[in-house]
């Protein structure tokens, strides 16, 4: 299925493009992107559209569809960049380990090698948040900066770090796990084995779980009404909504989250002093209206000069940005190869 679509007829065209793909727990998105960051075409499929264990097949179907479009439009494919939600060995081009891997289907699958053999174009694989950071650095809010840190706050918390024009992956691919920076030594246990990690306070799943537990104890919160009486239906989005309306339980949870986020941002500003810091992800949707509060909390922990000289942005989550990140990964890696 993949082979007959991908071989031949793609490399002799006039206009060069890249394919960027974002694999999520629920949706796999892909797009055809120019080197100027223009998205020409997109495809979305449910990650497990054919049932459990079918995520790799879904990815291949997304690649099929996009490469067929590249060929039909007479374009030239320079490479494919793929973001996976977990720990990735970028050199081997595959997901590794069990911790923090949100689509286990890809564990140990030599994805880059397999797709490279089918497509005969360069294929690169990395963590999805690293792709977000590269996308903003090459095409977006961090364009022309030499350093950038992106903090993605969704179900959990991830990070991407670019310093002196280089993506920081770390010795074993764990760099950028900013959600597991401890901010409270006596805080709640974290899935990583530590205590009081940033993600315990600001991750969407944890905010929702905290709200469910507290509302379940007190029953004195507008959150229960917002969730139609169903505790399990309380989400992080509803917590922020209730807090904005003056609900005391929700406000206390949001205050805790903002304090923790301020401390985490302070660590980023002080330790790395980047030119640009970007906060994004599903929870960022609720942070955009209260960006001034986030800045105020960060100011409690950040060095004044570091905060004052950093371009700080909170932006809503958008699948198109990770698709751009896949293209940015191709540009970044091809550039590294040329300069090696």
C-alpha atoms as one frame of an Amber mdcrd trajectory, in Angstrom:
protein
   0.000   0.000   0.000   2.701   2.491   0.996   5.314   1.303  -1.493   3.402
   1.811  -4.725   2.373   5.332  -3.714   5.747   6.492  -2.525   8.247   5.155
  -5.018   8.924   7.116  -8.169   7.535  10.309  -9.617   8.062  12.433  -6.529
  11.606  13.710  -6.801  11.643  15.306 -10.254   9.109  18.055  -9.668   9.741
  21.769  -9.457   8.535  22.973  -6.067  10.122  21.400  -2.983   7.941  20.535
   0.021   8.124  18.535   3.234   5.629  16.365   5.066   5.081  17.034   8.761
   3.163  14.561  10.929   1.936  14.766  14.526   0.873  11.545  16.242  -1.470
  12.165  19.158  -3.254   9.855  21.533  -6.542  10.387  19.708  -5.689  11.991
  16.348  -2.841  11.729  13.847  -2.440  14.856  11.726  -0.228  15.446   8.711
   0.419  18.182   6.229   2.390  19.197   3.164   4.514  22.246   4.001   6.739
  24.555   1.966  10.080  25.815   3.243   8.347  29.148   3.912   5.925  27.482
   6.315   2.891  27.471   4.031   0.652  24.441   4.621  -0.645  23.281   1.244
  -2.742  20.313   2.314  -3.662  18.469   5.527  -4.961  15.045   6.540  -6.365
  13.874   9.891  -7.248  10.354  11.010  -8.140   8.775  14.329  -4.878   7.338
  15.662  -6.475   3.952  16.333  -9.018   4.150  13.537  -9.013   0.373  13.042
  -8.957  -0.485  16.744  -6.286  -1.016  19.425  -2.767  -1.557  18.159  -3.360
   0.055  14.760  -1.591   3.398  15.243   1.370   2.485  13.016  -1.003   1.502
  10.234  -2.830   4.810  10.630   0.444   6.685  10.283   1.222   4.804   7.082
  -2.231   5.694   5.743  -1.601   9.377   6.500   1.746   9.179   4.711   0.075
   7.419   1.754  -2.505  10.158   1.409   0.010  12.993   1.653   2.587  11.521
  -0.710  -0.147  10.770  -3.220  -1.066  14.466  -3.089   2.591  15.495  -3.469
   2.875  13.320  -6.590  -0.460  14.436  -8.052   0.462  18.112  -7.681   3.861
  17.636  -9.293   5.803  18.631  -6.177   9.194  17.468  -4.962   9.400  15.822
  -1.527  12.503  16.787   0.471  11.736  14.771   3.600   9.293  13.662   6.279
   9.307  14.762   9.932   7.267  12.879  12.533   6.467  13.843  16.122   5.651
  11.056  18.598   4.140  11.571  22.077   6.869  10.007  24.187  10.582   9.425
  24.636  12.296   9.166  21.268  15.794   8.151  20.231  16.213  10.636  17.392
  19.361   8.949  16.075  17.556   5.607  15.732  14.338   7.301  14.671  12.048
   5.442  17.040  10.179   5.599  20.340  12.013   4.012  23.255  11.204   3.049
  26.835   7.882   2.798  28.631   7.781   6.045  30.622   5.609   8.862  29.279
   4.887   7.084  25.982   1.270   7.842  25.179   0.942   5.617  22.080   2.730
   2.401  22.962   2.189   0.955  19.464   5.331   2.800  18.326   7.671   1.465
  21.023  10.702  -0.125  19.389   9.395   0.344  15.835  12.287   1.590  13.612
   9.962   4.117  12.051  12.525   6.310  10.294  14.282   3.351   8.672  11.038
   1.736   7.546   9.593   4.871   5.987  12.940   5.820   4.459  13.093   2.471
   2.671   9.570   2.986   1.307   9.837   6.641   0.351  13.513   6.979  -0.582
  13.533  10.404   1.045  15.005  11.475   4.406  12.763  10.655   7.375  13.259
  12.067  10.885  11.463  11.221  14.127  11.470  13.113  17.434   9.361  13.936
  20.469   6.245  15.922  19.555   7.064  18.855  21.855  10.551  19.134  20.362
   8.794  19.538  17.019   6.591  22.298  18.433   9.702  24.125  19.632  11.417
  23.743  16.254   8.288  24.903  14.441   8.045  28.100  16.446  11.781  28.674
  16.146  11.905  28.271  12.359   8.456  29.506  11.307   6.764  31.200  14.256
   7.124  33.325  17.356  10.783  32.439  17.883  11.925  33.050  14.325  15.475
  34.465  14.198  16.017  33.894  17.948  19.093  31.945  19.018  17.355  30.434
  22.056  13.805  29.361  22.819  11.993  27.264  25.414   8.518  25.903  24.766
   6.367  24.548  27.589   3.422  22.433  26.417   0.707  22.038  29.059  -1.931
  19.534  28.087  -2.921  16.282  29.763   0.645  16.333  31.097   3.508  18.782
  30.674   6.336  18.598  28.144   9.066  20.920  26.995  11.361  21.724  24.095
  14.647  23.611  24.430  16.709  25.347  21.755  19.984  26.946  22.830  22.510
  28.671  20.573  20.651  27.415  17.522  20.630  23.770  18.586  17.787  21.537
  19.753  18.765  20.158  23.165  17.883  16.460  23.290  20.149  15.339  26.110
  22.292  12.227  26.432  19.355   9.788  26.318  16.599  11.940  24.847  15.187
  13.096  28.189  16.084  16.781  27.913  13.074  19.069  27.973  11.056  17.017
  30.478  10.215  20.259  32.241   7.015  18.837  33.653   9.148  16.726  35.972
  11.091  19.586  37.474  10.310  19.365  41.224   8.874  22.558  42.677   7.667
  21.187  46.026   9.793  18.582  47.780   6.844  17.635  50.004   4.279  17.661
  47.219   2.117  14.833  45.891   3.769  11.816  44.239   4.259  11.953  40.482
   4.085   9.159  37.917   7.813   9.626  37.317   8.573   8.480  40.877   9.358
  11.950  42.188   7.275  14.290  44.325   5.854  17.732  43.727   6.708  17.880
  40.028   5.379  20.781  37.966   2.976  18.505  36.069   1.295  17.434  39.323
  -0.049  20.978  39.662  -0.533  22.278  36.122  -1.245  19.235  33.941  -4.837
  19.142  32.744  -5.417  15.629  34.017  -4.145  16.502  37.486  -6.136  19.745
  37.705  -9.278  17.795  36.851  -8.467  14.998  39.318  -7.809  17.495  42.127
 -11.096  19.252  41.427 -13.024  15.981  41.351 -11.567  14.948  44.697 -12.248
  18.267  46.429 -15.729  18.730  45.038 -16.517  15.157  45.971 -15.624  15.951
  49.569 -17.367  19.305  49.930 -20.162  19.189  47.313 -20.045  22.993  47.687
 -18.950  24.185  44.291 -20.515  25.401  41.089 -18.276  22.888  39.317 -20.747
  20.116  39.977 -23.483  22.043  38.195 -21.185  22.884  35.273 -20.491  19.172
  34.947 -24.224  18.308  35.036 -23.813  16.615  38.399 -21.173  14.179  37.150
 -17.920  14.437  39.121 -15.980  12.565  36.435 -17.059  15.157  33.872 -15.153
  17.943  35.662 -12.283  19.030  33.393  -9.459  21.517  33.735 -11.343  23.835
  31.371 -14.365  23.823  33.694 -12.113  24.520  36.693 -10.756  27.677  35.048
 -14.268  28.694  33.989 -15.614  28.282  37.528 -12.640  30.146  38.994 -13.292
  33.092  36.681 -16.881  33.160  37.995 -15.708  33.341  41.604 -16.065  29.708
  42.714 -13.876  29.335  45.825 -12.903  25.682  45.303 -11.959  26.247  41.670
 -10.145  29.481  42.478  -7.976  27.730  45.068  -6.983  25.056  42.537  -6.200
  27.650  39.870  -4.121  29.656  42.372  -2.090  26.542  43.177  -1.598  25.874
  39.474  -0.515  29.450  38.771   1.920  29.449  41.697   3.443  26.212  40.418
   3.596  27.497  36.857   5.234  30.703  38.060   7.893  28.674  39.863   8.453
  26.480  36.810   8.764  29.499  34.546  11.109  31.120  37.029  13.369  28.082
  36.780  13.351  28.374  32.988  14.081  32.106  32.980  16.842  31.848  35.575
  18.552  28.649  34.459  18.421  29.103  30.691  17.744  32.825  30.113  16.267
  32.231  26.645  15.242  34.946  24.222  11.768  33.456  23.809   9.498  31.430
  26.105   6.250  29.999  24.757   3.501  28.314  26.761   1.050  26.275  24.699
  -1.098  23.125  24.869  -4.681  22.376  25.798  -4.514  24.103  29.189  -3.035
  27.213  27.554  -6.495  27.874  26.109  -7.570  28.744  29.669  -4.364  30.668
  30.416  -4.608  33.117  27.503  -7.277  35.325  29.192  -5.229  35.478  32.406
  -1.783  35.922  30.884  -1.164  38.902  33.182  -1.639  36.623  36.205   0.849
  34.118  34.794   3.397  36.902  34.296   2.815  38.161  37.829   3.410  34.693
  39.319   6.540  34.209  37.203   7.847  37.555  38.470   7.846  36.165  42.015
  10.502  33.617  41.048  12.336  34.916  37.977  15.290  37.255  38.012  13.939
  40.656  37.010  16.437  41.143  34.198  15.798  37.670  32.780  12.041  38.193
  32.764  12.265  41.710  31.343  14.433  40.669  28.402  12.524  37.518  27.436
   9.772  37.521  24.812   7.009  35.624  26.569   3.923  34.231  24.810   0.940
  32.086  25.738  -0.669  30.598  22.630  -3.611  28.309  22.059  -3.020  24.746
  20.945  -3.332  24.076  17.220  -2.563  20.806  15.399  -1.288  22.815  12.436
   1.590  24.073  14.576   2.870  20.534  15.157   2.500  19.764  11.452   4.732
  22.789  10.859   7.042  21.321  13.485   7.458  18.172  11.410   8.575  20.267
   8.446  10.854  22.256  10.733  12.463  18.993  11.917  13.281  18.126   8.302
  14.848  21.552   7.702  16.784  21.370  10.976  18.199  17.889  10.368  19.055
  18.487   6.711  20.830  21.663   7.797  22.798  19.730  10.415  23.823  17.175
   7.771  25.026  19.899   5.426  27.081  21.519   8.179  28.563  18.286   9.538
